Amino acid sequence: MAKSNVKKRAISEEEYTTNKVLTVFSVCLLGVLVLMVVERLLDYVSTWAAGMVLVRVLIGVGAAGVLWAVWLLTREASGKRTAARRIICGRNVMIVSVMTVLCMSVIHYIGTQPIKMLYVILPVLAVYYLVYHSYAPEFFLIALDAGLAMGLMFVVHRTLDSVSFGWMPYAAVGAAVVLAVLQLVCVVRLRGQKGKFTFRGKKVDTQFSRNAYIMLMVTPLLMAALTLLVWAMPAQMAIAIGAAAAYLFITAVYYTVKLM
């Protein structure tokens, strides 16, 4: 009987994770569709006013969502409502609502320029969420390193000859180096503690595999080196980003095979 209950709980947790991933993908897809409508309205003089009204309405919806999230969080903190295995909980509603307010506010004050960036950010967030729940913990960090590095390479290349943002390439390269050093320090400490650390009074086991520590030390160094390559030799940007993407693809295949 006890084994049956454990099995039911495990299945329920697996279903909950699947539902979370599907929900995140659905919300990101809906966000992209809404952005497409907003961009189309704002691109034409005849529909620009309607587009701005839609943007303001979405800001209002996001603000209402923040208030709803606060109410849910208050009830969850008081024990009147549980957030366990709930898709609609205070934290999730707060994240979606705050992102809605921020994105629409940026579009309201800047224009349609950020929308193209959001077209990339939203699907990437959904993919990273899938990786976080489906793959080994170290591969999520490897994918995060590669994604951040490719973003920093793009920033370095686009702003290297800019007069207004002449400081940006140095900031991007500095960020790549600092992040690499911080990760190396953390990985070395975790290796010494056998992958365990204490967070908010609770012991956490990272559940890294045996080869994870080597991968987590090689990856940030490689990504920082590729970012420096783009800074020193801008013409080699395609090669650097291609190398980072190939590295990510190879590790993705490796960890996918391990799941089988």
C-alpha positions as CSV (number, residue, x, y, z in Angstrom):
1,M,0.0,0.0,0.0
2,A,2.8,2.4,0.9
3,K,4.6,1.6,-2.3
4,S,1.5,2.4,-4.3
5,N,1.1,5.8,-2.6
6,V,4.8,6.6,-3.3
7,K,4.2,5.7,-7.0
8,K,1.1,7.9,-7.2
9,R,3.0,10.8,-5.6
10,A,5.9,10.3,-8.1
11,I,3.5,10.3,-11.1
12,S,1.7,13.3,-9.7
13,E,5.0,15.2,-9.4
14,E,6.0,14.2,-13.0
15,E,2.6,15.4,-14.3
16,Y,2.9,18.7,-12.4
17,T,6.4,19.3,-14.0
18,T,5.0,18.5,-17.4
19,N,2.1,20.9,-16.9
20,K,4.5,23.6,-15.7
21,V,6.7,23.3,-18.8
22,L,3.7,23.3,-21.1
23,T,2.2,26.3,-19.3
24,V,5.5,28.3,-19.7
25,F,5.7,27.4,-23.4
26,S,2.1,28.5,-23.8
27,V,2.6,31.8,-22.0
28,C,5.7,32.6,-24.0
29,L,3.9,31.7,-27.3
30,L,1.0,34.0,-26.2
31,G,3.5,36.7,-25.4
32,V,5.1,36.5,-28.9
33,L,1.6,36.6,-30.5
34,V,0.7,39.7,-28.5
35,L,3.9,41.4,-29.4
36,M,3.3,40.7,-33.1
37,V,-0.1,42.4,-32.8
38,V,1.3,45.4,-30.9
39,E,4.2,45.8,-33.4
40,R,1.8,45.7,-36.3
41,L,-0.4,48.3,-34.8
42,L,2.4,50.6,-33.9
43,D,4.1,50.4,-37.3
44,Y,1.4,52.3,-39.1
45,V,0.2,55.8,-38.5
46,S,-3.4,54.9,-39.0
47,T,-3.3,52.2,-36.2
48,W,-0.7,53.8,-33.9
49,A,-3.2,55.2,-31.5
50,A,-5.0,51.9,-31.2
51,G,-1.6,50.2,-30.5
52,M,-0.8,52.6,-27.7
53,V,-4.2,52.0,-26.2
54,L,-3.5,48.3,-26.3
55,V,-0.1,48.8,-24.7
56,R,-1.7,50.8,-21.9
57,V,-4.4,48.2,-21.4
58,L,-1.8,45.5,-21.1
59,I,0.1,47.6,-18.5
60,G,-3.1,47.9,-16.6
61,V,-3.7,44.1,-16.8
62,G,-0.2,43.5,-15.6
63,A,-0.7,45.9,-12.7
64,A,-3.9,44.1,-11.7
65,G,-2.0,40.8,-11.9
66,V,0.6,42.2,-9.5
67,L,-2.2,43.0,-7.0
68,W,-3.7,39.6,-7.5
69,A,-0.3,38.0,-6.9
70,V,0.2,40.0,-3.7
71,W,-3.2,38.7,-2.5
72,L,-2.3,35.1,-3.4
73,L,1.1,35.4,-1.7
74,T,-0.6,36.8,1.5
75,R,-3.0,33.9,1.6
76,E,-0.2,31.4,1.0
77,A,1.9,32.9,3.7
78,S,-0.9,32.8,6.2
79,G,-1.6,29.1,5.4
80,K,-5.1,29.8,4.0
81,R,-4.0,28.6,0.6
82,T,-1.2,26.2,-0.5
83,A,1.1,26.8,-3.4
84,A,2.3,23.2,-3.5
85,R,1.8,21.8,-7.0
86,R,-0.2,24.7,-8.2
87,I,0.4,26.4,-11.6
88,I,-1.6,29.5,-10.5
89,C,0.2,30.5,-7.3
90,G,1.4,33.9,-6.0
91,R,5.0,33.5,-7.2
92,N,4.1,32.5,-10.8
93,V,1.4,35.2,-11.2
94,M,3.8,37.8,-9.9
95,I,6.5,36.8,-12.4
96,V,4.2,36.9,-15.4
97,S,2.6,40.2,-14.2
98,V,5.8,42.0,-13.5
99,M,7.3,40.9,-16.9
100,T,4.1,42.1,-18.6
101,V,4.3,45.5,-16.9
102,L,8.0,45.9,-17.7
103,C,7.9,44.8,-21.3
104,M,4.8,47.0,-22.1
105,S,6.3,50.0,-20.3
106,V,9.5,49.8,-22.3
107,I,7.5,49.6,-25.5
108,H,5.3,52.5,-24.4
109,Y,8.3,54.8,-23.7
110,I,10.8,53.6,-26.3
111,G,8.8,52.2,-29.2
112,T,8.9,49.0,-31.1
113,Q,12.7,48.6,-31.1
114,P,12.7,46.3,-28.0
115,I,10.1,44.0,-29.5
116,K,12.6,42.2,-31.8
117,M,14.7,41.5,-28.8
118,L,11.7,40.1,-26.9
119,Y,10.9,37.8,-29.9
120,V,14.2,36.1,-29.0
121,I,14.1,36.4,-25.2
122,L,10.7,34.7,-24.7
123,P,11.3,31.5,-26.6
124,V,14.8,31.3,-25.1
125,L,13.3,31.5,-21.6
126,A,10.9,28.7,-22.4
127,V,13.7,26.5,-23.8
128,Y,15.8,27.1,-20.7
129,Y,12.9,26.2,-18.5
130,L,12.5,22.9,-20.3
131,V,16.2,22.3,-20.0
132,Y,16.1,23.1,-16.2
133,H,13.4,20.5,-15.6
134,S,14.5,17.8,-18.1
135,Y,18.3,17.6,-18.1
136,A,21.0,17.2,-15.6
137,P,21.7,20.3,-13.4
138,E,25.2,20.8,-14.8
139,F,23.9,20.9,-18.4
140,F,21.5,23.7,-17.5
141,L,24.5,25.7,-16.2
142,I,26.5,24.8,-19.3
143,A,23.6,26.0,-21.6
144,L,23.3,29.2,-19.5
145,D,27.1,29.9,-19.9
146,A,26.9,29.4,-23.6
147,G,23.7,31.5,-24.0
148,L,25.2,34.4,-22.0
149,A,28.5,34.2,-23.9
150,M,26.8,34.3,-27.3
151,G,24.7,37.3,-26.1
152,L,27.8,39.1,-24.9
153,M,29.6,38.4,-28.1
154,F,26.8,39.9,-30.1
155,V,26.9,43.0,-27.8
156,V,30.6,43.4,-28.2
157,H,30.4,43.1,-32.0
158,R,27.5,45.5,-32.4
159,T,28.9,48.2,-30.1
160,L,32.6,48.0,-30.8
161,D,32.6,50.9,-33.3
162,S,29.8,52.8,-31.6
163,V,30.5,56.3,-30.4
164,S,27.6,56.5,-28.0
165,F,28.2,53.0,-26.5
166,G,32.0,52.9,-26.7
167,W,32.1,51.6,-23.1
168,M,29.8,48.6,-23.8
169,P,32.4,46.2,-25.4
170,Y,34.6,46.6,-22.4
171,A,31.7,46.1,-20.0
172,A,30.6,42.9,-21.9
173,V,34.2,41.4,-21.9
174,G,34.6,42.3,-18.2
175,A,31.2,40.6,-17.4
176,A,32.3,37.5,-19.3
177,V,35.6,37.3,-17.3
178,V,34.0,38.1,-14.0
179,L,31.3,35.5,-14.5
180,A,33.9,32.9,-15.5
181,V,36.0,33.6,-12.4
182,L,32.9,33.5,-10.1
183,Q,31.8,30.2,-11.5
184,L,35.3,28.7,-11.2
185,V,35.4,29.7,-7.5
186,C,31.9,28.3,-6.8
187,V,32.7,25.0,-8.7
188,V,35.9,24.5,-6.8
189,R,34.1,25.1,-3.5
190,L,31.3,22.7,-4.4
191,R,33.8,20.1,-5.5
192,G,35.4,20.3,-2.1
193,Q,32.0,19.9,-0.4
194,K,31.0,17.0,-2.7
195,G,28.3,19.1,-4.4
196,K,26.5,20.1,-1.2
197,F,25.9,23.5,0.3
198,T,23.6,25.2,2.8
199,F,21.0,27.7,1.6
200,R,18.6,29.5,4.1
201,G,19.4,26.9,6.7
202,K,18.7,23.9,4.4
203,K,21.2,21.5,2.9
204,V,21.1,21.4,-0.8
205,D,22.6,18.6,-3.0
206,T,23.4,19.7,-6.5
207,Q,23.4,16.1,-7.7
208,F,26.2,16.8,-10.1
209,S,27.6,13.8,-12.0
210,R,31.2,12.7,-11.7
211,N,32.4,14.7,-14.8
212,A,30.3,17.7,-14.1
213,Y,33.0,19.7,-12.3
214,I,35.4,19.4,-15.2
215,M,32.7,20.5,-17.6
216,L,31.7,23.4,-15.4
217,M,35.3,24.7,-15.2
218,V,36.1,24.2,-18.9
219,T,32.9,25.9,-20.2
220,P,33.2,29.4,-18.6
221,L,36.9,29.5,-19.6
222,L,36.1,28.6,-23.2
223,M,33.2,31.1,-23.4
224,A,35.3,33.9,-21.9
225,A,38.0,33.2,-24.4
226,L,35.6,33.3,-27.3
227,T,34.2,36.6,-26.1
228,L,37.7,38.0,-25.9
229,L,38.3,36.7,-29.4
230,V,35.4,38.7,-30.7
231,W,36.6,41.8,-28.9
232,A,40.2,41.4,-30.3
233,M,39.2,40.2,-33.8
234,P,35.6,41.4,-34.6
235,A,35.8,39.8,-38.0
236,Q,35.9,36.4,-36.4
237,M,32.5,36.8,-34.7
238,A,30.8,34.1,-36.8
239,I,33.5,31.6,-36.0
240,A,33.3,32.4,-32.2
241,I,29.5,32.1,-32.1
242,G,29.7,29.0,-34.3
243,A,32.2,27.4,-31.9
244,A,30.0,28.2,-28.9
245,A,26.9,26.9,-30.6
246,A,28.8,23.7,-31.7
247,Y,30.0,23.2,-28.1
248,L,26.5,23.6,-26.8
249,F,25.1,21.2,-29.4
250,I,27.7,18.5,-28.6
251,T,27.1,18.7,-24.9
252,A,23.3,18.7,-25.5
253,V,23.6,15.4,-27.5
254,Y,25.8,13.9,-24.8
255,Y,23.3,14.7,-22.0
256,T,20.4,13.7,-24.2
257,V,21.9,10.3,-24.7
258,K,22.5,10.0,-21.0
259,L,18.8,10.5,-20.4
260,M,18.0,7.4,-22.5
